[in-house]
Amino acid sequence: MNRINAIYARQSVDRADSISIESQIEFCKYELKGGSFREYKDRGYSGKNTTRPQLQQLLADIRRGEVEKVIVYKLDRISRSILDFSNMMELFQQYQVEFVSSTEKFDTSTPMGRAMLNICIVFAQLERETIQKRVCDAYYSRSQKGFHMGGKAPYGYRLEEIIMDGIHTKKLVEKLEEGEIVREIFHMYCQPETSYGDITRYYTEKGVLFYGKALIRPMLAQLLRNPAYVRADMDVYRFFRSQGTNIASDPGMFDGIHGCYLYQGRGADTDKLQNLRGHMLVVGPHEGLVSSEIWLGCRIKLLGNKTVVANRKAVNTWLAGKVKCGHCGYALMSVKTKSGKQYLRCTRRLNNKACPGCGKIYTEDVERHVYEEMVKKLREGQAPVGHRSLKEDLRVQKIYEEIEALEKEIGILVESLTGAGEILSSYIDQRVDQLDQLRRQKSEELVALSENQATPEQMERVVSNISLWDNIGFDEKRFTVDKMITVLKILPGTVQIQWKF
């Protein structure tokens, strides 16, 4: 098989002082002296990680043995992370792929060339971390002044644009109907006998939706802990001081009217809503919805609750993460009985009984059925998707076409900004933001598709695992299911399997 030359180009932000993807490719062409090549272009992606659709396609092509040489304009175009770059160099060496930086003239075939590459990547990472620190400093500076720092408004509020200290920002404004529901929730939970389940069931039966979904316990817990809702006075100030929270606002700003923002503290690695120590509290420009007496009553009650920490890693079944309720689509949890038997339960039904569930289905019965179906699937002899190039996938081709159309429209709009009036400029800015958001969504779809592609080596491992099923470990069984199955939908008496190939 004739291997190809690959040119990789990346541009995180389209600025006048940054070199365009087209210019990067022109520089790289000089290294090939007229030879043929394949382009891989990531527009709008940072070099801090490898979550980039075209980079993933390039790495997949390398693993299939299709690439002989990779050319980049500059080292930091392919990576700004020492670890990521080191892993890529190992992959290049494994598949005998030459790496060339057209402006830095590195020869990866010599020890000195590899050493110089590592030195350069250290400085590239230093530059990224310096930029990161400046952004972080700006974030904390603005948050200490009570600016809204992004994200959707908490339930019960909407966002309204304002100017603070001469800077455009947003503040929270009450949505009357939702605000009344928030007050009702706090008054209900403040009663000693009221539980999470009582509140979630009450609103589910009334048909009240929160962000378009039925209220569940994690969502309720987050709402009750959020200081945005409290009319903060000195009692609230003293409470947060007692919890070890860093309070950026003067005590005089706790006037019993305004709510607060709670921001992640510098160096704090705990959940800010679970453990307040080391995080930062700021009085915001918006009005709170709940009196300090009611809010503190709920918050102190929450402190006495026993926190159940979910398993970060599956331990009960190798189907975890794949198995869903056929009625509502929520995840199924494998629950152990006193006898040691395990059965699958709908997590939505556990939360608020808003789903009829899938009946009492034993985990081992589903596992046995899924294993038998995987054996049948491999015996059918179908060629897995992972054995084809991503570009042969019709879904990928369609997404590429959509991204190209979006980029073309963005380019036309940006060009039309020249000489545009204030109203037209405002419209163009909004439209470009909308189109850029769509483009990012499409790019994320591409990344998801590339992550689902199994390489030939991985499929060999899958076939081996199926043949040695009773002798392989829990993690290998999870790996096998992940490479073969997209989702399992369980209904009473039926198991529907959506395959990846």
C-alpha positions as CSV (number, residue, x, y, z in Angstrom):
1,M,0.0,0.0,0.0
2,N,1.3,3.5,-0.9
3,R,1.5,5.6,2.1
4,I,0.5,9.3,1.9
5,N,2.0,12.6,3.1
6,A,-0.3,14.4,5.6
7,I,-0.4,18.2,6.2
8,Y,-2.0,19.2,9.5
9,A,-3.1,22.8,10.2
10,R,-4.8,24.3,13.2
11,Q,-6.0,27.8,14.0
12,S,-7.8,28.3,17.4
13,V,-9.0,31.9,16.8
14,D,-9.4,33.8,13.5
15,R,-7.4,37.0,14.2
16,A,-5.5,39.3,12.0
17,D,-2.2,38.6,13.8
18,S,-2.5,34.8,13.6
19,I,-1.5,32.8,10.5
20,S,-4.4,31.3,8.7
21,I,-4.9,27.6,7.9
22,E,-4.5,28.3,4.2
23,S,-1.1,30.0,4.8
24,Q,0.1,27.2,7.0
25,I,-0.7,24.7,4.3
26,E,1.2,26.7,1.7
27,F,4.3,26.8,3.9
28,C,4.0,23.0,4.4
29,K,3.8,22.3,0.6
30,Y,7.4,23.5,0.2
31,E,8.6,20.5,2.2
32,L,7.0,18.1,-0.3
33,K,8.5,19.7,-3.4
34,G,5.3,19.2,-5.5
35,G,4.5,15.8,-4.0
36,S,0.9,14.7,-3.3
37,F,-0.6,15.1,0.1
38,R,-3.8,15.0,2.2
39,E,-5.0,17.9,4.3
40,Y,-6.3,17.8,7.8
41,K,-7.7,21.1,9.1
42,D,-9.0,22.0,12.6
43,R,-10.5,25.5,12.7
44,G,-11.5,26.9,16.1
45,Y,-9.8,24.3,18.3
46,S,-7.2,24.8,21.0
47,G,-3.9,22.9,21.1
48,K,-4.1,22.2,24.8
49,N,-5.6,18.7,24.2
50,T,-6.2,16.3,21.3
51,T,-10.1,16.6,21.2
52,R,-10.0,17.8,17.6
53,P,-11.9,16.0,14.8
54,Q,-9.3,16.2,12.1
55,L,-6.4,15.4,14.4
56,Q,-8.4,12.3,15.5
57,Q,-8.9,11.4,11.9
58,L,-5.2,11.8,11.2
59,L,-4.2,9.6,14.2
60,A,-6.8,7.0,13.0
61,D,-5.2,7.0,9.5
62,I,-1.8,6.6,11.0
63,R,-2.9,3.5,13.0
64,R,-4.3,2.1,9.8
65,G,-0.8,2.4,8.3
66,E,-1.9,5.0,5.6
67,V,0.5,7.8,6.6
68,E,4.2,8.1,5.8
69,K,5.0,11.7,6.8
70,V,3.2,14.4,8.9
71,I,4.1,18.0,8.1
72,V,3.0,21.0,10.2
73,Y,3.8,24.7,9.9
74,K,5.0,24.9,13.5
75,L,5.2,22.5,16.4
76,D,2.5,24.2,18.5
77,R,0.0,23.6,15.7
78,I,-0.2,19.9,16.5
79,S,0.1,20.1,20.3
80,R,0.9,22.5,23.2
81,S,1.0,19.7,25.8
82,I,4.2,17.8,26.6
83,L,2.3,14.6,27.5
84,D,0.1,14.7,24.3
85,F,3.1,15.4,22.1
86,S,5.1,12.6,23.7
87,N,2.3,10.1,23.2
88,M,2.0,11.2,19.5
89,M,5.8,10.8,19.0
90,E,5.5,7.3,20.3
91,L,2.7,6.6,17.9
92,F,4.7,8.1,15.0
93,Q,7.7,5.9,15.8
94,Q,5.5,2.8,16.2
95,Y,4.1,3.2,12.7
96,Q,7.3,4.6,11.2
97,V,5.9,8.0,10.5
98,E,8.3,10.9,9.9
99,F,7.4,14.2,11.5
100,V,8.4,17.6,10.0
101,S,7.9,21.1,11.3
102,S,8.3,23.3,8.2
103,T,9.5,26.5,10.0
104,E,11.6,24.8,12.7
105,K,13.4,22.2,10.6
106,F,13.4,19.2,13.0
107,D,14.6,15.8,12.0
108,T,12.9,13.2,14.2
109,S,15.2,10.4,13.0
110,T,18.1,11.7,15.2
111,P,18.4,11.8,19.0
112,M,19.3,15.6,18.8
113,G,16.3,16.3,16.7
114,R,14.0,14.5,19.2
115,A,15.6,16.4,22.1
116,M,15.1,19.8,20.3
117,L,11.4,18.9,19.7
118,N,10.9,18.2,23.4
119,I,12.6,21.5,24.4
120,C,10.3,23.4,22.0
121,I,7.2,21.7,23.3
122,V,8.1,22.7,26.8
123,F,8.1,26.3,25.8
124,A,4.9,25.9,23.9
125,Q,3.2,24.5,27.0
126,L,4.8,27.4,29.1
127,E,3.2,29.9,26.7
128,R,-0.2,28.2,27.0
129,E,0.0,28.1,30.8
130,T,0.9,31.8,30.9
131,I,-2.1,32.7,28.7
132,Q,-4.2,30.4,31.0
133,K,-3.0,32.3,34.1
134,R,-3.9,35.7,32.6
135,V,-7.4,34.5,31.7
136,C,-7.7,33.0,35.3
137,D,-6.6,36.3,36.8
138,A,-9.1,38.3,34.7
139,Y,-11.9,35.8,35.8
140,Y,-11.2,36.3,39.5
141,S,-10.8,40.0,39.2
142,R,-14.3,40.3,37.5
143,S,-16.0,37.8,39.8
144,Q,-14.8,39.7,42.9
145,K,-16.7,42.7,41.6
146,G,-20.0,40.8,41.4
147,F,-20.0,40.2,37.6
148,H,-22.1,37.4,36.2
149,M,-19.4,35.0,34.9
150,G,-21.4,33.0,32.3
151,G,-23.7,30.0,32.3
152,K,-27.5,29.8,32.2
153,A,-29.6,31.6,34.8
154,P,-30.7,29.6,37.9
155,Y,-34.3,28.4,37.8
156,G,-36.5,31.3,38.7
157,Y,-34.4,33.9,37.0
158,R,-33.6,35.2,33.6
159,L,-30.6,37.2,32.4
160,E,-30.8,40.9,31.6
161,E,-27.9,43.0,30.1
162,I,-26.5,45.8,32.3
163,I,-23.4,47.9,32.5
164,M,-21.3,47.7,35.6
165,D,-18.2,49.8,36.1
166,G,-18.4,50.7,32.4
167,I,-18.4,47.0,31.3
168,H,-21.2,45.2,29.6
169,T,-22.4,42.2,31.7
170,K,-25.6,40.5,32.8
171,K,-27.6,40.3,36.0
172,L,-30.3,38.0,37.2
173,V,-34.0,39.2,37.1
174,E,-36.8,37.2,38.6
175,K,-39.2,35.3,36.4
176,L,-42.4,35.7,38.4
177,E,-44.1,32.3,38.0
178,E,-40.8,30.4,38.5
179,G,-39.8,32.6,41.3
180,E,-43.0,31.7,43.2
181,I,-42.2,28.0,42.7
182,V,-38.7,28.6,44.1
183,R,-40.1,30.2,47.2
184,E,-42.6,27.3,47.6
185,I,-39.7,24.8,47.4
186,F,-37.7,26.5,50.1
187,H,-40.8,26.8,52.4
188,M,-41.6,23.1,51.9
189,Y,-38.1,21.8,52.5
190,C,-37.7,24.0,55.6
191,Q,-40.3,21.8,57.3
192,P,-38.5,19.1,59.3
193,E,-40.6,16.2,58.0
194,T,-40.2,17.1,54.2
195,S,-37.8,15.1,52.2
196,Y,-36.3,15.4,48.6
197,G,-38.7,12.7,47.5
198,D,-41.8,14.5,48.8
199,I,-40.9,17.6,46.7
200,T,-39.9,15.8,43.5
201,R,-43.1,13.7,43.6
202,Y,-45.2,16.8,44.3
203,Y,-44.0,18.7,41.2
204,T,-44.0,15.6,39.0
205,E,-47.6,15.0,39.8
206,K,-48.5,18.6,39.1
207,G,-46.6,18.4,35.7
208,V,-44.2,21.2,36.6
209,L,-41.0,21.0,34.5
210,F,-37.6,22.5,35.4
211,Y,-35.5,23.4,32.4
212,G,-37.9,21.2,30.4
213,K,-37.5,18.1,32.6
214,A,-39.1,16.6,35.6
215,L,-37.5,17.6,38.9
216,I,-35.0,15.1,40.2
217,R,-33.1,14.9,43.5
218,P,-29.7,16.2,42.2
219,M,-31.4,19.2,40.6
220,L,-33.3,19.9,43.7
221,A,-30.2,19.6,45.9
222,Q,-28.4,22.1,43.7
223,L,-31.2,24.6,43.8
224,L,-31.5,24.4,47.7
225,R,-27.7,25.0,48.1
226,N,-27.5,27.9,45.7
227,P,-26.9,31.3,47.5
228,A,-28.2,33.2,44.5
229,Y,-31.7,32.8,46.0
230,V,-31.0,34.2,49.5
231,R,-31.6,37.8,50.5
232,A,-28.2,37.9,52.1
233,D,-27.9,39.7,55.5
234,M,-25.3,39.5,58.3
235,D,-26.6,36.0,59.4
236,V,-25.7,34.7,55.9
237,Y,-22.3,36.5,56.1
238,R,-21.6,34.8,59.5
239,F,-22.8,31.4,58.2
240,F,-20.3,31.4,55.3
241,R,-17.5,32.8,57.5
242,S,-18.1,29.8,59.8
243,Q,-17.8,27.4,56.9
244,G,-14.4,28.7,55.8
245,T,-15.6,30.5,52.7
246,N,-13.6,33.5,51.4
247,I,-16.0,36.5,51.3
248,A,-15.0,39.1,48.7
249,S,-17.7,41.6,49.5
250,D,-17.7,44.0,52.4
251,P,-20.0,43.1,55.4
252,G,-22.0,46.3,54.6
253,M,-23.1,44.9,51.3
254,F,-25.1,42.1,53.1
255,D,-28.2,44.3,53.2
256,G,-31.0,41.6,53.3
257,I,-32.0,42.4,49.7
258,H,-29.4,41.1,47.3
259,G,-28.4,37.6,46.4
260,C,-24.9,36.1,46.2
261,Y,-22.7,34.3,43.7
262,L,-20.6,31.4,44.9
263,Y,-17.5,30.9,42.7
264,Q,-14.9,28.1,42.7
265,G,-12.0,29.2,44.9
266,R,-8.4,29.3,43.7
267,G,-6.7,26.1,44.7
268,A,-10.0,24.6,46.0
269,D,-10.6,21.2,44.5
270,T,-13.9,20.3,46.2
271,D,-17.5,20.8,44.9
272,K,-18.4,24.4,45.9
273,L,-22.0,23.4,46.7
274,Q,-21.0,20.5,48.9
275,N,-18.0,21.9,50.8
276,L,-17.9,25.7,51.1
277,R,-14.3,25.9,52.5
278,G,-11.9,27.8,50.3
279,H,-14.5,29.0,47.8
280,M,-15.4,32.6,47.1
281,L,-18.7,34.4,47.9
282,V,-19.7,37.7,46.3
283,V,-22.8,39.8,46.8
284,G,-24.4,40.2,43.3
285,P,-26.4,43.1,41.8
286,H,-29.6,41.0,41.7
287,E,-32.3,40.7,44.4
288,G,-32.7,37.4,46.2
289,L,-36.0,35.5,46.3
290,V,-35.9,33.9,49.8
291,S,-35.4,35.3,53.3
292,S,-32.2,34.5,55.1
293,E,-34.1,32.7,57.8
294,I,-35.8,30.3,55.4
295,W,-32.6,29.8,53.3
296,L,-30.4,29.2,56.3
297,G,-32.9,26.8,57.7
298,C,-32.8,24.7,54.5
299,R,-29.0,25.0,54.3
300,I,-28.4,23.8,57.8
301,K,-30.8,20.9,57.3
302,L,-28.8,20.0,54.2
303,L,-25.6,20.0,56.2
304,G,-27.1,17.3,58.4
305,N,-28.0,15.1,55.5
306,K,-26.0,12.0,54.7
307,T,-24.3,12.4,51.3
308,V,-24.4,9.3,49.2
309,V,-21.4,9.3,46.8
310,A,-22.0,7.6,43.5
311,N,-19.5,5.1,42.3
312,R,-17.1,6.8,39.9
313,K,-16.3,3.4,38.4
314,A,-18.8,0.6,37.6
315,V,-18.5,-2.3,40.0
316,N,-21.8,-4.2,39.8
317,T,-22.2,-4.9,36.1
318,W,-20.1,-4.6,32.9
319,L,-23.2,-3.2,31.2
320,A,-22.9,0.0,33.2
321,G,-23.3,3.2,31.1
322,K,-24.9,1.3,28.2
323,V,-28.2,0.0,29.7
324,K,-31.2,2.4,29.6
325,C,-34.9,2.2,30.5
326,G,-36.9,1.5,27.4
327,H,-39.8,3.7,28.7
328,C,-38.0,7.0,29.6
329,G,-34.4,6.6,28.4
330,Y,-32.9,7.1,31.9
331,A,-30.0,4.9,33.0
332,L,-30.7,1.6,34.8
333,M,-28.8,0.9,38.0
334,S,-27.8,-2.5,39.1
335,V,-29.1,-2.9,42.7
336,K,-28.1,-5.7,45.1
337,T,-30.7,-7.5,47.3
338,K,-30.0,-9.0,50.7
339,S,-29.7,-12.4,49.1
340,G,-26.8,-11.1,46.9
341,K,-28.9,-11.1,43.7
342,Q,-28.7,-8.0,41.5
343,Y,-31.5,-6.6,39.4
344,L,-31.9,-3.5,37.2
345,R,-33.9,-0.5,38.4
346,C,-34.8,2.7,36.5
347,T,-33.0,5.8,38.1
348,R,-35.9,8.0,37.1
349,R,-38.3,5.8,39.0
350,L,-36.0,5.8,42.0
351,N,-36.0,9.6,41.9
352,N,-39.7,10.5,41.7
353,K,-41.7,7.5,40.4
354,A,-42.3,9.4,37.2
355,C,-41.6,6.2,35.1
356,P,-43.3,2.8,35.3
357,G,-39.8,1.2,35.1
358,C,-38.9,-2.0,33.4
359,G,-40.1,-4.5,36.0
360,K,-37.8,-6.7,38.1
361,I,-35.2,-7.9,35.6
362,Y,-32.2,-9.7,37.0
363,T,-28.8,-8.3,35.9
364,E,-27.2,-11.7,35.3
365,D,-30.1,-12.6,32.9
366,V,-29.5,-9.5,30.8
367,E,-25.7,-10.0,30.9
368,R,-26.1,-13.6,29.6
369,H,-28.5,-12.5,26.8
370,V,-26.1,-9.7,25.7
371,Y,-23.1,-12.0,25.6
372,E,-25.0,-14.5,23.5
373,E,-26.1,-11.7,21.1
374,M,-22.5,-10.4,20.8
375,V,-21.3,-14.0,19.9
376,K,-24.1,-14.1,17.2
377,K,-23.1,-10.7,15.9
378,L,-19.4,-11.7,15.4
379,R,-20.5,-14.9,13.7
380,E,-22.5,-13.0,11.2
381,G,-19.1,-11.9,9.8
382,Q,-20.1,-8.2,9.3
383,A,-17.2,-5.8,8.7
384,P,-17.1,-3.4,11.7
385,V,-17.3,0.3,11.0
386,G,-13.9,0.8,12.5
387,H,-12.3,-1.1,9.6
388,R,-13.3,1.8,7.3
389,S,-11.9,5.2,7.1
390,L,-14.0,7.9,8.7
391,K,-14.3,9.8,5.4
392,E,-16.2,6.8,3.9
393,D,-18.9,7.2,6.5
394,L,-21.9,9.0,5.0
395,R,-22.7,10.6,8.3
396,V,-19.2,12.1,8.4
397,Q,-19.4,13.3,4.8
398,K,-22.7,15.1,5.6
399,I,-21.3,16.8,8.7
400,Y,-18.2,17.9,6.7
401,E,-20.5,19.5,4.1
402,E,-22.5,21.2,6.8
403,I,-19.4,22.6,8.5
404,E,-18.0,23.9,5.2
405,A,-21.3,25.7,4.5
406,L,-21.4,27.2,7.9
407,E,-17.7,28.4,7.6
408,K,-18.6,29.9,4.2
409,E,-21.5,31.8,5.6
410,I,-19.4,33.1,8.5
411,G,-16.8,34.3,6.1
412,I,-19.3,36.2,4.0
413,L,-20.8,37.9,7.2
414,V,-17.4,38.8,8.6
415,E,-16.5,40.5,5.2
416,S,-19.7,42.4,5.2
417,L,-18.8,44.0,8.6
418,T,-16.6,46.5,6.8
419,G,-18.6,49.8,6.6
420,A,-21.7,48.3,8.3
421,G,-23.7,50.6,10.6
422,E,-24.3,49.9,14.3
423,I,-27.6,48.0,13.9
424,L,-26.3,45.9,11.0
425,S,-23.1,45.2,12.9
426,S,-25.0,44.0,15.9
427,Y,-27.1,41.7,13.8
428,I,-24.0,40.3,12.1
429,D,-22.3,39.7,15.4
430,Q,-25.3,37.8,16.7
431,R,-25.6,35.7,13.5
432,V,-21.9,34.9,13.5
433,D,-22.2,33.7,17.1
434,Q,-25.2,31.5,16.2
435,L,-23.4,30.0,13.2
436,D,-20.2,29.4,15.2
437,Q,-22.2,27.6,17.9
438,L,-23.7,25.4,15.2
439,R,-20.2,24.7,13.8
440,R,-18.9,23.7,17.2
441,Q,-21.8,21.3,17.7
442,K,-21.1,19.7,14.3
443,S,-17.4,19.4,15.2
444,E,-18.3,17.8,18.5
445,E,-20.5,15.3,16.5
446,L,-17.4,14.5,14.4
447,V,-15.3,13.9,17.5
448,A,-18.0,11.6,18.9
449,L,-18.1,9.6,15.7
450,S,-14.3,9.3,15.6
451,E,-14.2,8.1,19.2
452,N,-16.8,5.4,18.3
453,Q,-14.6,4.0,15.5
454,A,-12.8,0.8,16.6
455,T,-9.3,0.2,15.0
456,P,-8.5,-3.2,13.5
457,E,-6.3,-3.9,16.6
458,Q,-9.2,-3.1,18.9
459,M,-11.5,-5.4,17.0
460,E,-9.0,-8.2,17.2
461,R,-9.0,-7.7,21.0
462,V,-12.8,-7.8,21.0
463,V,-12.9,-11.1,19.1
464,S,-10.3,-12.6,21.5
465,N,-12.2,-11.4,24.5
466,I,-15.5,-13.0,23.3
467,S,-13.7,-16.4,22.8
468,L,-12.2,-16.2,26.3
469,W,-15.2,-14.6,28.0
470,D,-15.2,-16.7,31.2
471,N,-11.5,-16.1,31.7
472,I,-11.2,-12.3,31.2
473,G,-11.6,-9.6,33.8
474,F,-14.4,-7.0,34.4
475,D,-12.6,-4.2,32.6
476,E,-12.0,-6.2,29.5
477,K,-15.7,-7.1,29.4
478,R,-16.6,-3.4,29.6
479,F,-14.1,-2.7,26.8
480,T,-15.7,-5.3,24.6
481,V,-19.2,-4.0,25.2
482,D,-18.1,-0.4,24.6
483,K,-16.6,-1.3,21.2
484,M,-19.6,-3.3,20.0
485,I,-22.7,-1.7,21.5
486,T,-24.0,1.9,21.5
487,V,-27.0,1.4,23.9
488,L,-29.2,-1.3,25.4
489,K,-32.9,-0.5,26.0
490,I,-34.7,-2.7,28.5
491,L,-38.4,-3.2,28.6
492,P,-40.3,-6.0,30.5
493,G,-39.4,-9.2,28.6
494,T,-37.3,-7.5,25.9
495,V,-33.7,-6.3,25.4
496,Q,-33.1,-4.0,22.4
497,I,-29.5,-3.7,21.3
498,Q,-28.2,-0.8,19.1
499,W,-24.9,-2.0,17.6
500,K,-22.0,0.2,16.5
501,F,-21.6,-1.8,13.3
